[in-house]
Amino acid sequence: MKLKFKPSRTTIILVVVAVAAVAWGLLSSRAEEGGGQPAGTLDDPARQACTDFAAGRDAADSKGPRLSLADNVLASTRRTDNSRIADSASALGRNANDSDQEWTESADAFAAACKDAGWTAP
């Protein structure tokens, strides 16, 4: 017995909207993880920013040290051509005075940008 299935316009529209929503969700989550920007090259300013960050991250356990660390990192990234590291450093600076969770997310994203660009601890 053959079943005939002829979808209506409404069914087709709903399927298309659902597929678009899933695709948008996947792309959005990748962009938040840094997947939206290429890793870029690790130039000297980016290397310095990553090294400064790694050296000061453990001590940045409150707002004052976080702001100081973010200032040091931002000073180095002003001269970098690596947009992902520069953008991550900006987010680090914006979130230095925010909650622990926002700081940790920004710090992890910056560390990931450094690692993806090829930085390794000296």
Biopython code that builds the backbone (N, CA, C, O; Angstrom):
import numpy as np
from Bio.PDB.StructureBuilder import StructureBuilder

atoms = [
    (1, "MET", "N", (0.829, -1.152, 0.000)),
    (1, "MET", "CA", (0.000, 0.000, 0.000)),
    (1, "MET", "C", (0.894, 1.243, 0.000)),
    (1, "MET", "O", (1.759, 1.392, 0.864)),
    (2, "LYS", "N", (0.689, 2.099, -0.936)),
    (2, "LYS", "CA", (1.442, 3.338, -1.043)),
    (2, "LYS", "C", (0.712, 4.442, -0.303)),
    (2, "LYS", "O", (-0.507, 4.599, -0.378)),
    (3, "LEU", "N", (1.534, 5.203, 0.421)),
    (3, "LEU", "CA", (0.973, 6.369, 1.093)),
    (3, "LEU", "C", (1.324, 7.595, 0.275)),
    (3, "LEU", "O", (2.455, 7.749, -0.186)),
    (4, "LYS", "N", (0.387, 8.424, 0.108)),
    (4, "LYS", "CA", (0.645, 9.670, -0.603)),
    (4, "LYS", "C", (0.736, 10.789, 0.433)),
    (4, "LYS", "O", (-0.157, 10.982, 1.258)),
    (5, "PHE", "N", (1.832, 11.504, 0.358)),
    (5, "PHE", "CA", (2.029, 12.604, 1.281)),
    (5, "PHE", "C", (2.300, 13.852, 0.467)),
    (5, "PHE", "O", (3.321, 13.960, -0.212)),
    (6, "LYS", "N", (1.402, 14.763, 0.541)),
    (6, "LYS", "CA", (1.559, 16.027, -0.161)),
    (6, "LYS", "C", (1.489, 17.132, 0.892)),
    (6, "LYS", "O", (0.410, 17.491, 1.364)),
    (7, "PRO", "N", (2.660, 17.664, 1.251)),
    (7, "PRO", "CA", (2.668, 18.681, 2.303)),
    (7, "PRO", "C", (2.009, 19.977, 1.843)),
    (7, "PRO", "O", (2.089, 20.370, 0.680)),
    (8, "SER", "N", (1.369, 20.607, 2.783)),
    (8, "SER", "CA", (0.725, 21.885, 2.480)),
    (8, "SER", "C", (1.772, 22.997, 2.526)),
    (8, "SER", "O", (2.904, 22.771, 2.955)),
    (9, "ARG", "N", (1.404, 24.163, 2.097)),
    (9, "ARG", "CA", (2.319, 25.301, 2.149)),
    (9, "ARG", "C", (2.714, 25.600, 3.589)),
    (9, "ARG", "O", (3.872, 25.911, 3.867)),
    (10, "THR", "N", (1.779, 25.509, 4.479)),
    (10, "THR", "CA", (2.060, 25.780, 5.890)),
    (10, "THR", "C", (3.104, 24.813, 6.428)),
    (10, "THR", "O", (4.006, 25.223, 7.158)),
    (11, "THR", "N", (2.998, 23.544, 6.080)),
    (11, "THR", "CA", (3.964, 22.550, 6.533)),
    (11, "THR", "C", (5.347, 22.859, 5.974)),
    (11, "THR", "O", (6.341, 22.775, 6.695)),
    (12, "ILE", "N", (5.416, 23.208, 4.724)),
    (12, "ILE", "CA", (6.693, 23.530, 4.089)),
    (12, "ILE", "C", (7.315, 24.761, 4.748)),
    (12, "ILE", "O", (8.516, 24.775, 5.019)),
    (13, "ILE", "N", (6.530, 25.767, 5.000)),
    (13, "ILE", "CA", (7.035, 26.994, 5.634)),
    (13, "ILE", "C", (7.541, 26.687, 7.040)),
    (13, "ILE", "O", (8.599, 27.174, 7.438)),
    (14, "LEU", "N", (6.802, 25.894, 7.784)),
    (14, "LEU", "CA", (7.230, 25.539, 9.139)),
    (14, "LEU", "C", (8.542, 24.761, 9.137)),
    (14, "LEU", "O", (9.402, 24.989, 9.987)),
    (15, "VAL", "N", (8.694, 23.848, 8.188)),
    (15, "VAL", "CA", (9.929, 23.071, 8.090)),
    (15, "VAL", "C", (11.104, 23.989, 7.736)),
    (15, "VAL", "O", (12.178, 23.879, 8.328)),
    (16, "VAL", "N", (10.905, 24.879, 6.789)),
    (16, "VAL", "CA", (11.966, 25.807, 6.399)),
    (16, "VAL", "C", (12.351, 26.707, 7.571)),
    (16, "VAL", "O", (13.540, 26.926, 7.805)),
    (17, "VAL", "N", (11.384, 27.228, 8.306)),
    (17, "VAL", "CA", (11.667, 28.084, 9.457)),
    (17, "VAL", "C", (12.416, 27.289, 10.535)),
    (17, "VAL", "O", (13.357, 27.805, 11.138)),
    (18, "ALA", "N", (12.012, 26.058, 10.775)),
    (18, "ALA", "CA", (12.672, 25.228, 11.783)),
    (18, "ALA", "C", (14.121, 24.945, 11.399)),
    (18, "ALA", "O", (15.011, 25.028, 12.245)),
    (19, "VAL", "N", (14.363, 24.615, 10.148)),
    (19, "VAL", "CA", (15.722, 24.348, 9.681)),
    (19, "VAL", "C", (16.574, 25.617, 9.793)),
    (19, "VAL", "O", (17.730, 25.550, 10.212)),
    (20, "ALA", "N", (16.016, 26.758, 9.426)),
    (20, "ALA", "CA", (16.752, 28.021, 9.521)),
    (20, "ALA", "C", (17.077, 28.350, 10.975)),
    (20, "ALA", "O", (18.173, 28.827, 11.268)),
    (21, "ALA", "N", (16.142, 28.102, 11.884)),
    (21, "ALA", "CA", (16.379, 28.382, 13.304)),
    (21, "ALA", "C", (17.490, 27.498, 13.859)),
    (21, "ALA", "O", (18.331, 27.975, 14.621)),
    (22, "VAL", "N", (17.505, 26.240, 13.495)),
    (22, "VAL", "CA", (18.553, 25.334, 13.963)),
    (22, "VAL", "C", (19.909, 25.768, 13.400)),
    (22, "VAL", "O", (20.899, 25.790, 14.131)),
    (23, "ALA", "N", (19.965, 26.108, 12.131)),
    (23, "ALA", "CA", (21.218, 26.549, 11.518)),
    (23, "ALA", "C", (21.713, 27.835, 12.174)),
    (23, "ALA", "O", (22.905, 27.961, 12.455)),
    (24, "TRP", "N", (20.833, 28.775, 12.418)),
    (24, "TRP", "CA", (21.203, 30.028, 13.064)),
    (24, "TRP", "C", (21.734, 29.768, 14.468)),
    (24, "TRP", "O", (22.726, 30.371, 14.877)),
    (25, "GLY", "N", (21.084, 28.877, 15.207)),
    (25, "GLY", "CA", (21.531, 28.535, 16.554)),
    (25, "GLY", "C", (22.920, 27.927, 16.558)),
    (25, "GLY", "O", (23.744, 28.269, 17.406)),
    (26, "LEU", "N", (23.187, 27.040, 15.629)),
    (26, "LEU", "CA", (24.507, 26.427, 15.542)),
    (26, "LEU", "C", (25.583, 27.445, 15.194)),
    (26, "LEU", "O", (26.669, 27.433, 15.773)),
    (27, "LEU", "N", (25.283, 28.316, 14.255)),
    (27, "LEU", "CA", (26.250, 29.335, 13.863)),
    (27, "LEU", "C", (26.490, 30.339, 14.982)),
    (27, "LEU", "O", (27.618, 30.793, 15.172)),
    (28, "SER", "N", (25.448, 30.690, 15.722)),
    (28, "SER", "CA", (25.596, 31.632, 16.831)),
    (28, "SER", "C", (26.476, 31.062, 17.918)),
    (28, "SER", "O", (27.323, 31.772, 18.459)),
    (29, "SER", "N", (26.296, 29.802, 18.248)),
    (29, "SER", "CA", (27.105, 29.204, 19.308)),
    (29, "SER", "C", (28.566, 29.099, 18.882)),
    (29, "SER", "O", (29.458, 29.246, 19.717)),
    (30, "ARG", "N", (28.823, 28.853, 17.628)),
    (30, "ARG", "CA", (30.210, 28.791, 17.144)),
    (30, "ARG", "C", (30.848, 30.167, 17.186)),
    (30, "ARG", "O", (32.032, 30.286, 17.501)),
    (31, "ALA", "N", (30.087, 31.209, 16.874)),
    (31, "ALA", "CA", (30.637, 32.563, 16.910)),
    (31, "ALA", "C", (30.988, 32.968, 18.337)),
    (31, "ALA", "O", (31.995, 33.643, 18.554)),
    (32, "GLU", "N", (30.173, 32.568, 19.314)),
    (32, "GLU", "CA", (30.460, 32.882, 20.707)),
    (32, "GLU", "C", (31.721, 32.188, 21.176)),
    (32, "GLU", "O", (32.406, 32.707, 22.058)),
    (33, "GLU", "N", (32.046, 31.053, 20.628)),
    (33, "GLU", "CA", (33.237, 30.308, 21.012)),
    (33, "GLU", "C", (34.461, 30.784, 20.247)),
    (33, "GLU", "O", (35.548, 30.226, 20.400)),
    (34, "GLY", "N", (34.295, 31.786, 19.444)),
    (34, "GLY", "CA", (35.425, 32.254, 18.652)),
    (34, "GLY", "C", (35.448, 31.621, 17.278)),
    (34, "GLY", "O", (36.324, 31.934, 16.471)),
    (35, "GLY", "N", (34.506, 30.739, 16.994)),
    (35, "GLY", "CA", (34.475, 30.067, 15.712)),
    (35, "GLY", "C", (34.126, 31.002, 14.577)),
    (35, "GLY", "O", (34.304, 30.653, 13.410)),
    (36, "GLY", "N", (33.624, 32.201, 14.903)),
    (36, "GLY", "CA", (33.255, 33.151, 13.879)),
    (36, "GLY", "C", (34.433, 33.941, 13.349)),
    (36, "GLY", "O", (34.323, 34.593, 12.311)),
    (37, "GLN", "N", (35.546, 33.895, 14.038)),
    (37, "GLN", "CA", (36.728, 34.628, 13.613)),
    (37, "GLN", "C", (37.874, 33.642, 13.427)),
    (37, "GLN", "O", (38.012, 32.683, 14.187)),
    (38, "PRO", "N", (38.687, 33.885, 12.417)),
    (38, "PRO", "CA", (39.851, 33.020, 12.258)),
    (38, "PRO", "C", (40.851, 33.257, 13.388)),
    (38, "PRO", "O", (40.858, 34.318, 14.012)),
    (39, "ALA", "N", (41.687, 32.262, 13.640)),
    (39, "ALA", "CA", (42.667, 32.351, 14.728)),
    (39, "ALA", "C", (43.659, 33.487, 14.504)),
    (39, "ALA", "O", (44.109, 34.117, 15.461)),
    (40, "GLY", "N", (43.995, 33.744, 13.271)),
    (40, "GLY", "CA", (44.956, 34.803, 12.970)),
    (40, "GLY", "C", (46.378, 34.378, 13.302)),
    (40, "GLY", "O", (46.622, 33.278, 13.797)),
    (41, "THR", "N", (47.303, 35.278, 13.016)),
    (41, "THR", "CA", (48.705, 34.976, 13.279)),
    (41, "THR", "C", (49.099, 35.522, 14.642)),
    (41, "THR", "O", (48.490, 36.463, 15.152)),
    (42, "LEU", "N", (50.106, 34.929, 15.209)),
    (42, "LEU", "CA", (50.599, 35.344, 16.514)),
    (42, "LEU", "C", (51.768, 36.300, 16.303)),
    (42, "LEU", "O", (52.927, 35.885, 16.275)),
    (43, "ASP", "N", (51.451, 37.582, 16.154)),
    (43, "ASP", "CA", (52.512, 38.570, 16.007)),
    (43, "ASP", "C", (53.083, 38.906, 17.389)),
    (43, "ASP", "O", (52.576, 38.428, 18.404)),
    (44, "ASP", "N", (54.124, 39.719, 17.426)),
    (44, "ASP", "CA", (54.791, 40.025, 18.696)),
    (44, "ASP", "C", (53.864, 40.680, 19.725)),
    (44, "ASP", "O", (53.898, 40.282, 20.889)),
    (45, "PRO", "N", (53.040, 41.664, 19.352)),
    (45, "PRO", "CA", (52.132, 42.241, 20.347)),
    (45, "PRO", "C", (51.127, 41.215, 20.896)),
    (45, "PRO", "O", (50.823, 41.225, 22.089)),
    (46, "ALA", "N", (50.619, 40.345, 20.039)),
    (46, "ALA", "CA", (49.682, 39.317, 20.499)),
    (46, "ALA", "C", (50.390, 38.340, 21.431)),
    (46, "ALA", "O", (49.840, 37.943, 22.458)),
    (47, "ARG", "N", (51.598, 37.959, 21.075)),
    (47, "ARG", "CA", (52.392, 37.056, 21.928)),
    (47, "ARG", "C", (52.615, 37.690, 23.302)),
    (47, "ARG", "O", (52.481, 37.023, 24.328)),
    (48, "GLN", "N", (52.956, 38.977, 23.315)),
    (48, "GLN", "CA", (53.189, 39.678, 24.579)),
    (48, "GLN", "C", (51.910, 39.737, 25.414)),
    (48, "GLN", "O", (51.949, 39.526, 26.626)),
    (49, "ALA", "N", (50.784, 40.022, 24.772)),
    (49, "ALA", "CA", (49.510, 40.084, 25.491)),
    (49, "ALA", "C", (49.160, 38.730, 26.096)),
    (49, "ALA", "O", (48.704, 38.649, 27.237)),
    (50, "CYS", "N", (49.373, 37.674, 25.329)),
    (50, "CYS", "CA", (49.071, 36.325, 25.826)),
    (50, "CYS", "C", (49.984, 35.951, 26.982)),
    (50, "CYS", "O", (49.541, 35.346, 27.958)),
    (51, "THR", "N", (51.245, 36.308, 26.876)),
    (51, "THR", "CA", (52.206, 36.016, 27.936)),
    (51, "THR", "C", (51.867, 36.808, 29.204)),
    (51, "THR", "O", (51.903, 36.264, 30.307)),
    (52, "ASP", "N", (51.540, 38.091, 29.042)),
    (52, "ASP", "CA", (51.148, 38.916, 30.192)),
    (52, "ASP", "C", (49.900, 38.352, 30.867)),
    (52, "ASP", "O", (49.806, 38.298, 32.093)),
    (53, "PHE", "N", (48.956, 37.938, 30.047)),
    (53, "PHE", "CA", (47.715, 37.384, 30.588)),
    (53, "PHE", "C", (47.987, 36.102, 31.376)),
    (53, "PHE", "O", (47.492, 35.937, 32.491)),
    (54, "ALA", "N", (48.759, 35.216, 30.803)),
    (54, "ALA", "CA", (49.060, 33.947, 31.473)),
    (54, "ALA", "C", (49.792, 34.186, 32.792)),
    (54, "ALA", "O", (49.551, 33.487, 33.776)),
    (55, "ALA", "N", (50.680, 35.167, 32.810)),
    (55, "ALA", "CA", (51.450, 35.453, 34.020)),
    (55, "ALA", "C", (50.583, 36.049, 35.127)),
    (55, "ALA", "O", (50.869, 35.855, 36.309)),
    (56, "GLY", "N", (49.528, 36.771, 34.755)),
    (56, "GLY", "CA", (48.723, 37.458, 35.761)),
    (56, "GLY", "C", (47.358, 36.873, 36.046)),
    (56, "GLY", "O", (46.669, 37.347, 36.949)),
    (57, "ARG", "N", (46.946, 35.860, 35.308)),
    (57, "ARG", "CA", (45.580, 35.357, 35.455)),
    (57, "ARG", "C", (45.301, 34.799, 36.850)),
    (57, "ARG", "O", (44.258, 35.098, 37.431)),
    (58, "ASP", "N", (46.189, 34.017, 37.381)),
    (58, "ASP", "CA", (45.942, 33.412, 38.694)),
    (58, "ASP", "C", (45.817, 34.453, 39.798)),
    (58, "ASP", "O", (45.048, 34.268, 40.742)),
    (59, "ALA", "N", (46.560, 35.535, 39.687)),
    (59, "ALA", "CA", (46.511, 36.584, 40.707)),
    (59, "ALA", "C", (45.313, 37.512, 40.538)),
    (59, "ALA", "O", (45.004, 38.284, 41.446)),
    (60, "ALA", "N", (44.643, 37.455, 39.416)),
    (60, "ALA", "CA", (43.502, 38.333, 39.139)),
    (60, "ALA", "C", (42.235, 37.732, 39.732)),
    (60, "ALA", "O", (41.340, 37.288, 39.012)),
    (61, "ASP", "N", (42.179, 37.728, 41.063)),
    (61, "ASP", "CA", (41.068, 37.080, 41.745)),
    (61, "ASP", "C", (40.030, 38.060, 42.297)),
    (61, "ASP", "O", (39.068, 37.655, 42.951)),
    (62, "SER", "N", (40.235, 39.346, 42.028)),
    (62, "SER", "CA", (39.242, 40.347, 42.428)),
    (62, "SER", "C", (39.241, 41.462, 41.379)),
    (62, "SER", "O", (40.051, 41.448, 40.452)),
    (63, "LYS", "N", (38.342, 42.410, 41.527)),
    (63, "LYS", "CA", (38.149, 43.424, 40.487)),
    (63, "LYS", "C", (39.389, 44.285, 40.237)),
    (63, "LYS", "O", (39.702, 44.585, 39.085)),
    (64, "GLY", "N", (40.088, 44.680, 41.277)),
    (64, "GLY", "CA", (41.279, 45.520, 41.103)),
    (64, "GLY", "C", (42.357, 44.844, 40.270)),
    (64, "GLY", "O", (42.795, 45.404, 39.265)),
    (65, "PRO", "N", (42.795, 43.651, 40.667)),
    (65, "PRO", "CA", (43.798, 42.952, 39.864)),
    (65, "PRO", "C", (43.313, 42.602, 38.458)),
    (65, "PRO", "O", (44.104, 42.578, 37.514)),
    (66, "ARG", "N", (42.019, 42.333, 38.318)),
    (66, "ARG", "CA", (41.475, 42.039, 36.984)),
    (66, "ARG", "C", (41.591, 43.254, 36.082)),
    (66, "ARG", "O", (41.992, 43.140, 34.924)),
    (67, "LEU", "N", (41.236, 44.425, 36.619)),
    (67, "LEU", "CA", (41.326, 45.646, 35.827)),
    (67, "LEU", "C", (42.768, 45.941, 35.436)),
    (67, "LEU", "O", (43.036, 46.353, 34.307)),
    (68, "SER", "N", (43.684, 45.735, 36.351)),
    (68, "SER", "CA", (45.104, 45.949, 36.063)),
    (68, "SER", "C", (45.598, 44.997, 34.978)),
    (68, "SER", "O", (46.291, 45.405, 34.046)),
    (69, "LEU", "N", (45.231, 43.727, 35.110)),
    (69, "LEU", "CA", (45.635, 42.743, 34.109)),
    (69, "LEU", "C", (45.029, 43.080, 32.749)),
    (69, "LEU", "O", (45.713, 43.019, 31.727)),
    (70, "ALA", "N", (43.749, 43.434, 32.741)),
    (70, "ALA", "CA", (43.089, 43.783, 31.477)),
    (70, "ALA", "C", (43.770, 44.991, 30.828)),
    (70, "ALA", "O", (43.926, 45.028, 29.607)),
    (71, "ASP", "N", (44.175, 45.978, 31.635)),
    (71, "ASP", "CA", (44.882, 47.147, 31.091)),
    (71, "ASP", "C", (46.202, 46.750, 30.449)),
    (71, "ASP", "O", (46.543, 47.241, 29.373)),
    (72, "ASN", "N", (46.951, 45.858, 31.107)),
    (72, "ASN", "CA", (48.226, 45.397, 30.540)),
    (72, "ASN", "C", (48.010, 44.653, 29.225)),
    (72, "ASN", "O", (48.731, 44.870, 28.251)),
    (73, "VAL", "N", (47.018, 43.780, 29.211)),
    (73, "VAL", "CA", (46.734, 42.994, 28.005)),
    (73, "VAL", "C", (46.279, 43.913, 26.876)),
    (73, "VAL", "O", (46.723, 43.767, 25.737)),
    (74, "LEU", "N", (45.400, 44.856, 27.188)),
    (74, "LEU", "CA", (44.911, 45.787, 26.164)),
    (74, "LEU", "C", (46.039, 46.656, 25.604)),
    (74, "LEU", "O", (46.045, 46.974, 24.415)),
    (75, "ALA", "N", (46.978, 47.034, 26.445)),
    (75, "ALA", "CA", (48.098, 47.851, 25.966)),
    (75, "ALA", "C", (48.881, 47.120, 24.878)),
    (75, "ALA", "O", (49.304, 47.733, 23.898)),
    (76, "SER", "N", (49.070, 45.832, 25.045)),
    (76, "SER", "CA", (49.794, 45.061, 24.020)),
    (76, "SER", "C", (48.954, 44.845, 22.777)),
    (76, "SER", "O", (49.471, 44.911, 21.662)),
    (77, "THR", "N", (47.672, 44.590, 22.950)),
    (77, "THR", "CA", (46.839, 44.262, 21.785)),
    (77, "THR", "C", (46.526, 45.475, 20.918)),
    (77, "THR", "O", (46.009, 45.315, 19.813)),
    (78, "ARG", "N", (46.819, 46.661, 21.380)),
    (78, "ARG", "CA", (46.589, 47.845, 20.542)),
    (78, "ARG", "C", (47.451, 47.816, 19.289)),
    (78, "ARG", "O", (47.117, 48.443, 18.283)),
    (79, "ARG", "N", (48.556, 47.089, 19.349)),
    (79, "ARG", "CA", (49.486, 47.046, 18.222)),
    (79, "ARG", "C", (49.396, 45.747, 17.422)),
    (79, "ARG", "O", (50.164, 45.552, 16.480)),
    (80, "THR", "N", (48.480, 44.866, 17.781)),
    (80, "THR", "CA", (48.407, 43.583, 17.083)),
    (80, "THR", "C", (47.530, 43.666, 15.836)),
    (80, "THR", "O", (46.615, 44.484, 15.742)),
    (81, "ASP", "N", (47.837, 42.804, 14.900)),
    (81, "ASP", "CA", (46.999, 42.666, 13.707)),
    (81, "ASP", "C", (46.034, 41.499, 13.855)),
    (81, "ASP", "O", (45.254, 41.224, 12.944)),
    (82, "ASN", "N", (46.078, 40.810, 14.990)),
    (82, "ASN", "CA", (45.211, 39.661, 15.232)),
    (82, "ASN", "C", (43.889, 40.161, 15.815)),
    (82, "ASN", "O", (43.812, 40.491, 16.998)),
    (83, "SER", "N", (42.861, 40.215, 14.988)),
    (83, "SER", "CA", (41.588, 40.790, 15.423)),
    (83, "SER", "C", (40.887, 39.933, 16.468)),
    (83, "SER", "O", (40.189, 40.470, 17.329)),
    (84, "ARG", "N", (41.054, 38.628, 16.416)),
    (84, "ARG", "CA", (40.392, 37.781, 17.412)),
    (84, "ARG", "C", (40.994, 38.012, 18.799)),
    (84, "ARG", "O", (40.261, 38.113, 19.782)),
    (85, "ILE", "N", (42.309, 38.095, 18.883)),
    (85, "ILE", "CA", (42.947, 38.367, 20.167)),
    (85, "ILE", "C", (42.590, 39.776, 20.643)),
    (85, "ILE", "O", (42.311, 39.975, 21.825)),
    (86, "ALA", "N", (42.596, 40.739, 19.746)),
    (86, "ALA", "CA", (42.238, 42.114, 20.126)),
    (86, "ALA", "C", (40.792, 42.194, 20.618)),
    (86, "ALA", "O", (40.516, 42.849, 21.623)),
    (87, "ASP", "N", (39.876, 41.535, 19.921)),
    (87, "ASP", "CA", (38.470, 41.546, 20.338)),
    (87, "ASP", "C", (38.280, 40.838, 21.672)),
    (87, "ASP", "O", (37.501, 41.288, 22.512)),
    (88, "SER", "N", (38.988, 39.735, 21.868)),
    (88, "SER", "CA", (38.908, 39.005, 23.133)),
    (88, "SER", "C", (39.486, 39.832, 24.274)),
    (88, "SER", "O", (38.973, 39.788, 25.392)),
    (89, "ALA", "N", (40.536, 40.576, 24.005)),
    (89, "ALA", "CA", (41.127, 41.446, 25.029)),
    (89, "ALA", "C", (40.160, 42.575, 25.390)),
    (89, "ALA", "O", (40.060, 42.959, 26.556)),
    (90, "SER", "N", (39.456, 43.099, 24.405)),
    (90, "SER", "CA", (38.459, 44.140, 24.683)),
    (90, "SER", "C", (37.345, 43.607, 25.576)),
    (90, "SER", "O", (36.917, 44.278, 26.515)),
    (91, "ALA", "N", (36.882, 42.404, 25.278)),
    (91, "ALA", "CA", (35.844, 41.782, 26.115)),
    (91, "ALA", "C", (36.380, 41.536, 27.523)),
    (91, "ALA", "O", (35.651, 41.688, 28.503)),
    (92, "LEU", "N", (37.638, 41.159, 27.621)),
    (92, "LEU", "CA", (38.275, 40.952, 28.923)),
    (92, "LEU", "C", (38.234, 42.255, 29.722)),
    (92, "LEU", "O", (37.904, 42.250, 30.908)),
    (93, "GLY", "N", (38.565, 43.351, 29.080)),
    (93, "GLY", "CA", (38.530, 44.658, 29.736)),
    (93, "GLY", "C", (37.128, 45.077, 30.144)),
    (93, "GLY", "O", (36.925, 45.617, 31.231)),
    (94, "ARG", "N", (36.158, 44.825, 29.264)),
    (94, "ARG", "CA", (34.771, 45.188, 29.582)),
    (94, "ARG", "C", (34.229, 44.397, 30.768)),
    (94, "ARG", "O", (33.427, 44.913, 31.546)),
    (95, "ASN", "N", (34.666, 43.149, 30.908)),
    (95, "ASN", "CA", (34.123, 42.273, 31.944)),
    (95, "ASN", "C", (34.983, 42.189, 33.197)),
    (95, "ASN", "O", (34.651, 41.448, 34.121)),
    (96, "ALA", "N", (36.075, 42.932, 33.243)),
    (96, "ALA", "CA", (36.969, 42.868, 34.406)),
    (96, "ALA", "C", (36.277, 43.319, 35.682)),
    (96, "ALA", "O", (36.621, 42.854, 36.769)),
    (97, "ASN", "N", (35.329, 44.196, 35.568)),
    (97, "ASN", "CA", (34.649, 44.741, 36.744)),
    (97, "ASN", "C", (33.283, 44.092, 36.967)),
    (97, "ASN", "O", (32.507, 44.542, 37.809)),
    (98, "ASP", "N", (32.995, 43.033, 36.208)),
    (98, "ASP", "CA", (31.701, 42.368, 36.303)),
    (98, "ASP", "C", (31.778, 41.146, 37.214)),
    (98, "ASP", "O", (32.708, 41.011, 38.010)),
    (99, "SER", "N", (30.808, 40.272, 37.092)),
    (99, "SER", "CA", (30.740, 39.085, 37.945)),
    (99, "SER", "C", (31.890, 38.123, 37.663)),
    (99, "SER", "O", (32.554, 38.202, 36.629)),
    (100, "ASP", "N", (32.107, 37.215, 38.610)),
    (100, "ASP", "CA", (33.149, 36.206, 38.434)),
    (100, "ASP", "C", (32.894, 35.367, 37.191)),
    (100, "ASP", "O", (33.831, 35.021, 36.471)),
    (101, "GLN", "N", (31.632, 35.039, 36.935)),
    (101, "GLN", "CA", (31.303, 34.207, 35.779)),
    (101, "GLN", "C", (31.632, 34.930, 34.476)),
    (101, "GLN", "O", (32.215, 34.333, 33.570)),
    (102, "GLU", "N", (31.269, 36.196, 34.372)),
    (102, "GLU", "CA", (31.556, 36.948, 33.144)),
    (102, "GLU", "C", (33.068, 37.108, 32.945)),
    (102, "GLU", "O", (33.566, 37.017, 31.823)),
    (103, "TRP", "N", (33.783, 37.344, 34.037)),
    (103, "TRP", "CA", (35.237, 37.443, 33.943)),
    (103, "TRP", "C", (35.832, 36.124, 33.473)),
    (103, "TRP", "O", (36.674, 36.095, 32.575)),
    (104, "THR", "N", (35.387, 35.035, 34.087)),
    (104, "THR", "CA", (35.925, 33.719, 33.736)),
    (104, "THR", "C", (35.653, 33.390, 32.280)),
    (104, "THR", "O", (36.530, 32.863, 31.594)),
    (105, "GLU", "N", (34.450, 33.690, 31.791)),
    (105, "GLU", "CA", (34.120, 33.431, 30.386)),
    (105, "GLU", "C", (35.019, 34.245, 29.459)),
    (105, "GLU", "O", (35.517, 33.728, 28.459)),
    (106, "SER", "N", (35.225, 35.512, 29.793)),
    (106, "SER", "CA", (36.095, 36.366, 28.971)),
    (106, "SER", "C", (37.543, 35.895, 29.026)),
    (106, "SER", "O", (38.239, 35.879, 28.011)),
    (107, "ALA", "N", (37.990, 35.513, 30.220)),
    (107, "ALA", "CA", (39.366, 35.035, 30.378)),
    (107, "ALA", "C", (39.573, 33.741, 29.597)),
    (107, "ALA", "O", (40.605, 33.561, 28.949)),
    (108, "ASP", "N", (38.597, 32.844, 29.657)),
    (108, "ASP", "CA", (38.705, 31.589, 28.907)),
    (108, "ASP", "C", (38.715, 31.844, 27.403)),
    (108, "ASP", "O", (39.456, 31.197, 26.663)),
    (109, "ALA", "N", (37.889, 32.788, 26.956)),
    (109, "ALA", "CA", (37.848, 33.116, 25.524)),
    (109, "ALA", "C", (39.170, 33.728, 25.066)),
    (109, "ALA", "O", (39.649, 33.429, 23.972)),
    (110, "PHE", "N", (39.760, 34.584, 25.901)),
    (110, "PHE", "CA", (41.051, 35.169, 25.540)),
    (110, "PHE", "C", (42.128, 34.091, 25.482)),
    (110, "PHE", "O", (42.929, 34.058, 24.547)),
    (111, "ALA", "N", (42.147, 33.215, 26.474)),
    (111, "ALA", "CA", (43.122, 32.123, 26.490)),
    (111, "ALA", "C", (42.958, 31.227, 25.261)),
    (111, "ALA", "O", (43.947, 30.784, 24.676)),
    (112, "ALA", "N", (41.715, 30.962, 24.876)),
    (112, "ALA", "CA", (41.465, 30.140, 23.691)),
    (112, "ALA", "C", (41.951, 30.842, 22.423)),
    (112, "ALA", "O", (42.506, 30.200, 21.532)),
    (113, "ALA", "N", (41.744, 32.158, 22.341)),
    (113, "ALA", "CA", (42.219, 32.910, 21.174)),
    (113, "ALA", "C", (43.737, 32.835, 21.072)),
    (113, "ALA", "O", (44.289, 32.702, 19.979)),
    (114, "CYS", "N", (44.405, 32.921, 22.214)),
    (114, "CYS", "CA", (45.868, 32.817, 22.227)),
    (114, "CYS", "C", (46.309, 31.426, 21.771)),
    (114, "CYS", "O", (47.189, 31.282, 20.923)),
    (115, "LYS", "N", (45.682, 30.416, 22.349)),
    (115, "LYS", "CA", (46.043, 29.037, 22.005)),
    (115, "LYS", "C", (45.782, 28.754, 20.525)),
    (115, "LYS", "O", (46.611, 28.143, 19.850)),
    (116, "ASP", "N", (44.630, 29.201, 20.026)),
    (116, "ASP", "CA", (44.282, 28.957, 18.624)),
    (116, "ASP", "C", (45.246, 29.652, 17.663)),
    (116, "ASP", "O", (45.458, 29.185, 16.544)),
    (117, "ALA", "N", (45.825, 30.764, 18.103)),
    (117, "ALA", "CA", (46.778, 31.489, 17.259)),
    (117, "ALA", "C", (48.167, 30.869, 17.311)),
    (117, "ALA", "O", (49.062, 31.263, 16.563)),
    (118, "GLY", "N", (48.341, 29.885, 18.209)),
    (118, "GLY", "CA", (49.625, 29.197, 18.271)),
    (118, "GLY", "C", (50.491, 29.558, 19.470)),
    (118, "GLY", "O", (51.644, 29.135, 19.546)),
    (119, "TRP", "N", (49.950, 30.335, 20.412)),
    (119, "TRP", "CA", (50.733, 30.720, 21.573)),
    (119, "TRP", "C", (50.909, 29.540, 22.509)),
    (119, "TRP", "O", (49.970, 28.777, 22.736)),
    (120, "THR", "N", (52.102, 29.388, 23.052)),
    (120, "THR", "CA", (52.372, 28.411, 24.100)),
    (120, "THR", "C", (53.114, 29.118, 25.216)),
    (120, "THR", "O", (53.835, 30.085, 24.973)),
    (121, "ALA", "N", (52.942, 28.645, 26.422)),
    (121, "ALA", "CA", (53.591, 29.267, 27.581)),
    (121, "ALA", "C", (55.109, 29.179, 27.433)),
    (121, "ALA", "O", (55.649, 28.150, 27.026)),
    (122, "PRO", "N", (55.779, 30.270, 27.769)),
    (122, "PRO", "CA", (57.247, 30.275, 27.644)),
    (122, "PRO", "C", (57.904, 29.353, 28.672)),
    (122, "PRO", "O", (59.129, 29.240, 28.706)),
]
sb = StructureBuilder()
sb.init_structure("model")
sb.init_model(0)
sb.init_chain("A")
sb.init_seg("    ")
for serial, (resi, resn, name, xyz) in enumerate(atoms, 1):
    if name == "N":
        sb.init_residue(resn, " ", resi, " ")
    sb.init_atom(name, np.array(xyz, "f"), 0.0, 1.0, " ", f" {name:<3s}", serial, name[0])
structure = sb.get_structure()
